[in-house]
Amino acid sequence: MIEEKSPKVIVYGGNGFIGIHASNALITSGASVVCLSRTGHKPLHLKEENWGKDVRWCKGDASKPNIELLKTADVMVCLVGSPPLPTFSRKAYDKQFFANGTACVNAIEGASQAGVKKVILLGAKIPGVMQSKSFAYFAGKQSALRSAKEFASQSESHSSIVIQPGMVTGRRVLDNGKAIRLDWMTSMISPLLPSQFTSVERVAQRIAHAATNIQPYAGRCTVIAGRDI
Ligand SMILES: NC(=O)c1ccc[n+]([C@@H]2O[C@H](COP(=O)([O-])OP(=O)(O)OC[C@H]3O[C@@H](n4cnc5c(N)ncnc54)[C@H](OP(=O)(O)O)[C@@H]3O)[C@@H](O)[C@H]2O)c1
């Protein structure tokens, strides 16, 4: 049986690369965590991890948020999105925009409707040359950012925290249990471009800090990007 703790945090995309580390950091900070994803599966490699047993792993689509479930949460964390791939058709553009924009916007609007007072959104630090509406990843992230700003503007008791890393490095475990060490692959170039790389542990710690601390995030939308994470 999972003990009820505070704050109660719902994490959309909690079974992904960043989501797993964020959920671990949240549990370590004393939060109660429900991880939602479209498949609802608990990652296989967490079978033996004690902290993974403290998380509820459930099905839930950010683009169709469950308002009744969100009513039980103090904080909604949205980590859904897709890699920043170029798109060569209208269909591919719309899919990329939906994953990075519409799904997050719907989750934030759902949180608002459910009376949640704090949302944490994972955006991305996108290089200037790629900041164009024709780049669906950027356009999607911009629309999610606007939604996070609107969420925080509702009242003094609402807040949103948007975390924008460049590339996130660390240990990514695939569905078959094999690990990819992104920090090894990037260790050669990251010293040259330190602001473009953030470790997954740092991103996870920032998410946990934002979820479990009221100050200094109260009453506004806080954007934390690159090396400030
Ligand atoms: N990794 C990086 O270097 C990096 C850098 C900057 C920003 N970001 C952003 O950080 C976010 C997470 O990245 P990541 O690398 O952790 O991605 P990831 O490993 O693909 O994880 C994303 C998770 O979200 C779930 N998901 C996708 N759409 C969903 C939806 N509509 N509702 C509920 N769950 C959904 C997926 O699980 P299901 O398939 O089971 O639903 C997946 O496990 C993305 O927005 C990405 O753009 C990543």
The ligand as an SDF file (V2000), in Angstrom:
LIG
                    3D

 48 52  0  0  0  0  0  0  0  0999 V2000
   15.8280   14.6740  -23.8010 N   0  0  0  0  0  0  0  0  0  0  0  0
   16.3200   15.8780  -24.0740 C   0  0  0  0  0  0  0  0  0  0  0  0
   17.5300   16.0610  -24.3730 O   0  0  0  0  0  0  0  0  0  0  0  0
   15.3960   17.0840  -23.9950 C   0  0  0  0  0  0  0  0  0  0  0  0
   15.9450   18.3650  -24.0850 C   0  0  0  0  0  0  0  0  0  0  0  0
   15.0980   19.4630  -23.9810 C   0  0  0  0  0  0  0  0  0  0  0  0
   13.7480   19.2850  -23.8340 C   0  0  0  0  0  0  0  0  0  0  0  0
   13.2310   18.0270  -23.7690 N   0  0  0  0  0  0  0  0  0  0  0  0
   11.7920   17.8700  -23.6210 C   0  0  0  0  0  0  0  0  0  0  0  0
   11.5400   17.1260  -22.4430 O   0  0  0  0  0  0  0  0  0  0  0  0
   10.3650   16.3430  -22.6050 C   0  0  0  0  0  0  0  0  0  0  0  0
   10.6410   14.9090  -22.2200 C   0  0  0  0  0  0  0  0  0  0  0  0
   11.7670   14.4500  -22.9180 O   0  0  0  0  0  0  0  0  0  0  0  0
   12.2750   12.9510  -22.7530 P   0  0  0  0  0  0  0  0  0  0  0  0
   13.6090   12.8990  -23.4110 O   0  0  0  0  0  0  0  0  0  0  0  0
   12.1030   12.5220  -21.3480 O   0  0  0  0  0  0  0  0  0  0  0  0
   11.2160   12.1980  -23.6880 O   0  0  0  0  0  0  0  0  0  0  0  0
   10.7370   10.6710  -23.6500 P   0  0  0  0  0  0  0  0  0  0  0  0
   11.7880    9.7850  -23.0820 O   0  0  0  0  0  0  0  0  0  0  0  0
   10.2030   10.3630  -24.9970 O   0  0  0  0  0  0  0  0  0  0  0  0
    9.5380   10.7040  -22.5980 O   0  0  0  0  0  0  0  0  0  0  0  0
    8.3170   11.2960  -22.8880 C   0  0  0  0  0  0  0  0  0  0  0  0
    7.2450   10.4210  -22.2370 C   0  0  0  0  0  0  0  0  0  0  0  0
    5.9910   11.0710  -22.3960 O   0  0  0  0  0  0  0  0  0  0  0  0
    4.9910   10.0860  -22.6210 C   0  0  0  0  0  0  0  0  0  0  0  0
    3.9980   10.7700  -23.4430 N   0  0  0  0  0  0  0  0  0  0  0  0
    4.1000   11.2180  -24.7060 C   0  0  0  0  0  0  0  0  0  0  0  0
    2.9580   11.8140  -25.1010 N   0  0  0  0  0  0  0  0  0  0  0  0
    2.1060   11.7200  -24.0480 C   0  0  0  0  0  0  0  0  0  0  0  0
    0.7660   12.1450  -23.8180 C   0  0  0  0  0  0  0  0  0  0  0  0
    0.0560   12.7750  -24.7730 N   0  0  0  0  0  0  0  0  0  0  0  0
    0.2100   11.9000  -22.6120 N   0  0  0  0  0  0  0  0  0  0  0  0
    0.8940   11.2460  -21.6400 C   0  0  0  0  0  0  0  0  0  0  0  0
    2.1710   10.8240  -21.7890 N   0  0  0  0  0  0  0  0  0  0  0  0
    2.7620   11.0650  -22.9920 C   0  0  0  0  0  0  0  0  0  0  0  0
    5.6750    8.9160  -23.3340 C   0  0  0  0  0  0  0  0  0  0  0  0
    5.1700    7.6680  -22.8590 O   0  0  0  0  0  0  0  0  0  0  0  0
    3.9560    6.9240  -23.6220 P   0  0  0  0  0  0  0  0  0  0  0  0
    4.4230    6.6740  -25.0130 O   0  0  0  0  0  0  0  0  0  0  0  0
    3.7410    5.7050  -22.7860 O   0  0  0  0  0  0  0  0  0  0  0  0
    2.7930    7.8600  -23.5590 O   0  0  0  0  0  0  0  0  0  0  0  0
    7.1410    9.0590  -22.8860 C   0  0  0  0  0  0  0  0  0  0  0  0
    7.5040    8.0860  -21.9240 O   0  0  0  0  0  0  0  0  0  0  0  0
    9.9160   16.5530  -24.0440 C   0  0  0  0  0  0  0  0  0  0  0  0
    8.9290   17.5650  -24.0590 O   0  0  0  0  0  0  0  0  0  0  0  0
   11.1580   17.0600  -24.7400 C   0  0  0  0  0  0  0  0  0  0  0  0
   10.8240   17.8780  -25.8510 O   0  0  0  0  0  0  0  0  0  0  0  0
   14.0170   16.9160  -23.8400 C   0  0  0  0  0  0  0  0  0  0  0  0
  1  2  1  0
  2  3  2  0
  2  4  1  0
  4  5  1  0
  4 48  2  0
  5  6  2  0
  6  7  1  0
  7  8  2  0
  8  9  1  0
  8 48  1  0
  9 10  1  0
  9 46  1  0
 10 11  1  0
 11 12  1  0
 11 44  1  0
 12 13  1  0
 13 14  1  0
 14 15  2  0
 14 16  1  0
 14 17  1  0
 17 18  1  0
 18 19  2  0
 18 20  1  0
 18 21  1  0
 21 22  1  0
 22 23  1  0
 23 24  1  0
 23 42  1  0
 24 25  1  0
 25 26  1  0
 25 36  1  0
 26 27  1  0
 26 35  1  0
 27 28  2  0
 28 29  1  0
 29 30  1  0
 29 35  2  0
 30 31  1  0
 30 32  2  0
 32 33  1  0
 33 34  2  0
 34 35  1  0
 36 37  1  0
 36 42  1  0
 37 38  1  0
 38 39  2  0
 38 40  1  0
 38 41  1  0
 42 43  1  0
 44 45  1  0
 44 46  1  0
 46 47  1  0
M  CHG  2   8   1  16  -1
M  END
$$$$
